[in-house]
Each structure stands twice: as C-alpha cells, then as structure tokens.
C-alpha cells in the first residue's frame, strides 16, 4: 500500500525536567512500531547530507538529540521538508518514503530508531528505481 508524505508525522515524546536537567524516555509502545535497531549520525561536515533512500519495510523515527537538521520527504508525487531541532520531538518516516537529512548544524546529532535490523535488501538507493517502485503500488 502506498504511503504519502502526510503519513510522516511529528510525535512529541514525554519529557520530564527541572533546573537539574531533562529526561525523555522512549519505550516500545511510544512509537507506531517496535524498535529493533538504534543508531545515530554525528560529525556530519557542513554541506553534506545523509539518507537519500527509501525503505521497503522499515519504519524510522528521527530525533535531533543536539543541534538541528532538515529532513526532505518525497512520496514520488509530493515533497516537503521538516526541521528537527528539539530532543523531545521526533519524525516518524514509514516505509515507502524517500527521505534525505540535510543542512546539519554544527554539533548536530541525529538519533534513528528503526523497526528492522539492517538489511541492504530493504533499501532503495536509486531515485529512478524508487519512482518505479512507488508507481507499482496500489
């Protein structure tokens, strides 16, 4: 089934804090998928981007732990960009969406929570192949 950029939603996570700092827990059940993999991106040079691919089955949830970056979303028909800059707000990207992270601020850290363990077979890395793929979906 075809997903669209409107299926990519920002989710606010619970956050507790006072003058001594903040904590934002993320538990299975807080997201629309079970977390099976966690990784993070950091030390991204100015002007570089990450991502620029789509997943066939894997959901991702991106959080800017530090700094800020933009996520360009594309469903093969429509596009939009979202800025992540708050560690208690994340972006859910369901499978079937082409996503690229860009415009990283200095010191930005992007946390990614994923529904699947890494499998190269789940990636579509060529945009023309992505367009063929989404065009074939009902």
C-alpha positions in Angstrom: 0.0 0.0 0.0 1.4 3.4 -1.0 2.4 5.8 1.8 2.4 9.6 1.3 4.3 12.4 3.0 1.1 13.1 5.0 1.9 9.7 6.8 5.2 11.2 8.1 4.2 12.7 11.4 5.9 14.6 14.2 5.5 12.9 17.5 6.0 14.7 20.9 7.7 12.5 23.4 7.1 12.8 27.2 9.8 14.9 28.8 10.5 15.5 32.5 12.8 18.2 33.7 13.7 20.8 36.2 16.7 23.0 36.9 18.8 19.9 37.1 18.1 18.8 33.5 15.7 16.8 31.4 15.0 13.2 30.5 13.0 12.0 27.5 12.4 8.3 27.7 11.4 6.3 24.5 9.8 2.9 25.1 8.4 0.3 22.8 4.7 1.3 22.7 5.5 5.0 22.3 6.0 4.7 18.6 3.9 3.1 15.8 6.4 0.2 15.6 8.6 -2.0 17.8 12.2 -0.7 18.0 14.7 -3.3 16.7 17.7 -1.1 15.8 19.2 2.2 17.2 21.9 4.2 15.6 23.0 7.9 15.4 24.6 10.2 13.0 27.1 12.8 14.1 30.1 14.9 12.9 28.4 15.5 9.6 30.5 18.0 7.7 28.8 21.3 6.7 27.1 21.0 3.4 26.9 17.1 3.5 23.6 15.2 3.6 22.7 11.7 4.7 19.9 9.3 3.8 18.6 9.9 0.3 16.9 6.5 0.1 13.7 4.7 0.9 12.9 1.6 2.8 10.5 -1.2 1.6 9.5 -2.4 5.1 11.5 -0.5 7.7 9.9 2.4 9.7 12.3 5.0 11.1 11.9 7.6 13.9 14.4 10.5 13.8 15.2 12.8 16.7 17.6 15.7 16.8 19.4 15.0 20.1 21.6 18.0 19.6 21.6 20.9 17.1 19.3 20.9 14.1 18.8 19.4 10.6 16.2 19.3 7.9 14.5 16.1 6.5 13.4 16.3 2.9 10.5 13.9 2.4 9.2 12.7 -1.0 6.5 10.2 -1.8 7.0 10.2 -5.6 4.3 12.9 -6.1 4.7 15.4 -3.3 7.6 16.7 -1.3 8.0 18.7 1.9 10.8 19.5 4.4 10.7 19.2 8.1 13.1 20.8 10.6 14.1 18.8 13.6 15.6 20.8 16.5 14.1 19.6 19.7 15.2 16.4 21.5 11.6 15.7 22.7 10.1 15.8 19.2 10.7 13.2 16.5 9.7 12.4 13.0 8.1 9.1 12.0 9.0 8.0 8.5 7.1 5.0 7.4 8.3 2.7 4.6 7.9 3.8 1.0 9.0 7.4 1.6 12.2 8.8 0.1 14.0 10.8 2.8 17.2 12.8 3.0 18.7 14.5 6.0 20.5 17.8 5.2 21.5 21.2 6.5 23.1 19.8 9.7 24.1 22.5 12.2 27.5 22.3 13.8 27.4 19.6 16.5 24.1 18.1 15.4 23.3 14.5 16.4 20.5 12.6 14.7 19.2 9.6 16.6 17.4 7.0 14.5 15.1 4.3 15.9 14.3 1.7 13.4 11.7 -1.1 13.1 14.1 -3.6 11.5 17.7 -4.7 11.8 19.9 -3.6 8.9 19.2 -5.4 5.6 20.6 -4.0 2.4 17.6 -5.7 0.6 15.2 -3.3 2.3 16.9 -0.2 0.8 16.0 1.6 -2.5 19.0 3.9 -3.1 18.4 4.9 -6.7 15.7 7.6 -7.1 14.6 6.4 -10.5 14.2 2.9 -9.1 12.2 4.4 -6.2 9.8 6.1 -8.6 9.3 2.8 -10.4 8.6 1.1 -7.1 6.0 3.6 -5.8 4.4 3.7 -9.2 3.7 0.0 -9.0 2.0 0.2 -5.6 -1.8 0.2 -5.4 
